[in-house]
Amino acid sequence: MPLTHDVTRAEVAIPALSSSGAPLTLPGRLSLPESAVGLVLFAHGSGSSRLSPRNEFVASVLHESWIGTLLFDLLTMQEATDRANVFDINLLADRLAAALRFVMEHDLTAQLPLGLFGASTGAAAALVAAAHEPRVRAVVSRGGRPDLAGPWLKRVQAPTLLIVGSHDEEVLMLNRAAAKSLGGEHRLAVVPGATHLFEEPGTLEEAARLAAEWFARRLAK
């Protein structure tokens, strides 16, 4: 549906560190609706980037609920060529923590309630980051691998929504097991007819609707 209010967009560079401790920057896009009630940082999954059309669509739905978004690259282009980095949850969580520090120090976002949206391995990184940062008020995982967060699951206090497609059977099983370990409020939402990438008609829209409702209830002041 068309936007009913303005969204201000800005390209940003997020300071971070390489695995060897060298400084680097991660490109991102910060989008803020007028009178934003919160900000959600996106952690994309394996083989994806800040330009993921699925995450861009979900972000546009969040904007309709006056929720700002930050889509950024968790890895540099060179790092992303090494598949081991894509599954290095500690590295991804560290990058997400750097992005959290960035928005908490940014003039336009420092006071906004924060949420995290993760897909695939990015969902595990989001949960690890939430376990460390008490300012995170809500987490949503879409087709994620929360099981890869391991022992950090029990330390997550932010309300967590796990969205999985009914036809994504292995991931659904992993999400059900991970949900039992989550320490705080949580819900597992199964989208009928959806596979891992939510490519079936209407399934991504349903996932985005669920995410927007979850964040809107928990980020609004």
matplotlib code that plots the C-alpha trace (Angstrom):
import matplotlib.pyplot as plt

x = [0.0, 1.2, 3.0, 0.9, 3.8, 7.3, 10.4, 13.8, 16.6, 20.3, 23.3, 25.5, 28.9, 29.1, 32.5, 33.5, 36.5, 37.9, 38.5, 42.2, 41.2, 41.7, 39.1, 36.6, 33.3, 30.0, 27.6, 24.0, 20.8, 18.9, 15.3, 13.2, 9.4, 8.2, 7.5, 9.2, 8.2, 11.2, 14.1, 14.7, 18.1, 18.2, 20.6, 20.5, 21.2, 23.8, 24.5, 22.5, 23.2, 21.6, 20.0, 18.0, 14.6, 12.8, 14.3, 13.6, 9.9, 9.7, 11.3, 8.7, 5.9, 7.5, 7.7, 3.9, 3.8, 6.1, 9.1, 12.5, 14.9, 18.6, 19.6, 23.4, 26.0, 27.3, 30.4, 32.6, 32.5, 35.9, 34.7, 31.5, 33.5, 34.5, 31.6, 33.0, 32.3, 28.7, 28.3, 30.5, 27.7, 30.1, 31.5, 28.0, 26.8, 29.9, 29.0, 25.4, 26.6, 28.7, 25.6, 23.7, 26.4, 26.2, 22.4, 22.6, 25.1, 23.5, 21.7, 18.5, 18.2, 19.8, 16.5, 14.5, 13.4, 15.3, 14.4, 16.3, 15.1, 17.1, 16.9, 18.8, 22.1, 21.4, 18.6, 21.2, 23.4, 20.3, 19.6, 23.2, 23.3, 20.0, 21.3, 24.1, 22.2, 19.3, 18.1, 16.8, 13.1, 12.0, 13.5, 11.9, 13.4, 12.1, 13.2, 16.0, 18.4, 17.9, 19.4, 22.9, 22.7, 23.3, 23.6, 22.8, 19.1, 18.4, 19.8, 17.5, 14.9, 13.6, 10.2, 11.0, 8.9, 10.0, 8.4, 8.8, 7.1, 5.0, 6.9, 10.3, 10.3, 13.8, 14.1, 10.7, 11.9, 15.0, 12.9, 10.6, 13.6, 15.2, 12.0, 12.1, 15.5, 14.5, 14.6, 11.9, 8.6, 8.4, 6.1, 6.4, 4.3, 4.0, 3.0, 0.9, 2.3, 5.6, 9.0, 12.4, 12.5, 8.8, 8.5, 4.9, 2.2, 1.2, 3.6, 6.2, 3.3, 2.1, 5.5, 6.0, 2.6, 3.4, 6.8, 5.2, 2.6, 5.2, 7.5, 4.7, 3.3, 6.7, 8.6, 5.9, 6.5]
y = [0.0, 3.6, 5.5, 8.0, 9.9, 11.0, 8.8, 10.4, 8.2, 8.6, 6.5, 5.8, 4.3, 2.2, 2.0, -1.6, -3.8, -6.7, -10.0, -8.9, -5.7, -3.3, -0.5, -0.7, 0.7, -1.0, 0.7, 1.0, 2.9, 4.6, 5.3, 7.3, 8.0, 11.3, 11.0, 7.6, 5.5, 3.2, 1.8, -1.7, -2.9, -5.6, -8.5, -10.3, -13.9, -16.0, -14.9, -11.7, -8.0, -4.7, -4.7, -7.8, -7.2, -9.2, -7.1, -3.9, -5.0, -5.8, -2.4, -0.6, -2.3, -1.2, 2.4, 2.2, 1.7, 4.7, 2.4, 3.4, 0.9, 0.4, -2.0, -2.5, -5.0, -7.2, -8.2, -6.4, -7.6, -9.4, -11.0, -12.2, -14.4, -16.6, -18.8, -19.4, -15.7, -16.1, -18.7, -17.0, -15.9, -14.2, -12.1, -11.2, -10.4, -8.1, -6.2, -5.9, -4.6, -2.0, -0.9, -0.6, 1.6, 3.7, 4.4, 4.9, 7.7, 9.1, 12.5, 11.3, 7.9, 8.0, 8.2, 5.8, 2.4, -0.4, -3.7, -6.3, -8.2, -11.2, -13.7, -17.0, -16.7, -13.1, -14.1, -15.9, -12.8, -10.7, -12.9, -12.9, -9.1, -8.8, -10.9, -8.4, -5.1, -4.3, -1.4, -3.9, -4.1, -6.7, -9.3, -10.8, -13.8, -14.6, -18.0, -17.8, -20.1, -19.1, -22.5, -21.1, -18.6, -21.6, -20.8, -17.1, -18.0, -18.3, -14.8, -13.1, -11.1, -9.0, -10.4, -12.6, -13.6, -16.5, -16.5, -19.7, -21.1, -24.3, -25.9, -25.0, -28.2, -28.5, -24.9, -25.1, -28.0, -26.1, -23.0, -25.1, -26.5, -23.1, -21.5, -23.8, -22.3, -18.6, -16.9, -14.2, -13.8, -15.5, -16.7, -19.0, -18.0, -20.4, -19.0, -21.5, -22.5, -20.7, -22.2, -20.8, -17.6, -16.8, -16.7, -18.0, -15.4, -13.5, -15.2, -12.5, -10.0, -12.1, -12.3, -8.5, -7.9, -10.1, -8.4, -4.9, -5.8, -7.3, -4.2, -1.7, -3.1, -3.1, -0.1, 2.6, 4.8]
z = [0.0, -0.6, 2.0, 3.9, 5.4, 4.4, 5.0, 5.2, 3.9, 4.3, 3.3, 6.4, 7.1, 10.4, 12.1, 12.9, 13.3, 11.2, 12.8, 13.1, 14.9, 11.9, 11.5, 8.7, 7.7, 6.8, 4.3, 5.3, 4.6, 7.5, 6.8, 9.2, 8.8, 10.2, 14.0, 14.1, 17.2, 17.0, 14.9, 13.7, 12.6, 10.0, 10.1, 6.7, 6.2, 4.4, 0.8, 1.2, 1.7, 2.7, -0.8, -0.2, -1.9, 0.8, 3.6, 1.7, 1.4, 5.1, 5.9, 3.7, 5.7, 9.0, 7.7, 7.4, 11.2, 11.8, 12.5, 11.1, 9.7, 9.2, 6.5, 6.4, 5.3, 8.1, 6.1, 3.7, 0.1, 0.6, 3.9, 2.3, -0.2, 2.6, 3.6, 7.0, 7.8, 6.8, 9.6, 12.2, 14.5, 16.9, 14.1, 12.8, 16.3, 16.9, 13.7, 14.8, 18.1, 16.2, 14.4, 17.7, 19.1, 15.9, 16.2, 19.9, 19.3, 16.2, 16.7, 14.9, 16.5, 19.9, 21.8, 19.7, 21.1, 19.3, 17.7, 15.6, 12.6, 11.5, 8.6, 8.3, 10.2, 10.8, 13.2, 15.5, 15.4, 16.4, 19.4, 20.6, 20.2, 22.1, 24.9, 25.4, 24.8, 27.2, 25.0, 22.5, 23.1, 20.5, 18.1, 15.0, 13.1, 9.6, 8.3, 10.8, 12.5, 16.2, 17.2, 16.1, 19.0, 21.3, 25.0, 24.5, 23.9, 27.6, 28.2, 25.6, 27.5, 24.6, 23.4, 20.4, 17.4, 15.3, 11.8, 9.8, 6.7, 7.1, 4.2, 5.6, 7.6, 8.9, 9.9, 11.5, 13.6, 14.6, 15.6, 17.7, 19.6, 20.0, 21.3, 24.3, 25.3, 24.9, 28.3, 27.8, 26.1, 22.7, 20.0, 17.0, 14.1, 11.2, 7.8, 5.9, 2.5, 2.8, 2.1, 3.3, 1.2, 1.5, -2.3, -2.5, -3.2, -0.1, 2.3, 2.5, 3.0, 5.9, 7.5, 7.2, 8.7, 11.7, 12.2, 12.0, 14.6, 16.9, 16.7, 16.8, 20.1, 21.8, 20.4, 20.6, 23.6]

ax = plt.figure().add_subplot(projection="3d")
ax.plot(x, y, z, "-o")
ax.set_aspect("equal")
plt.show()
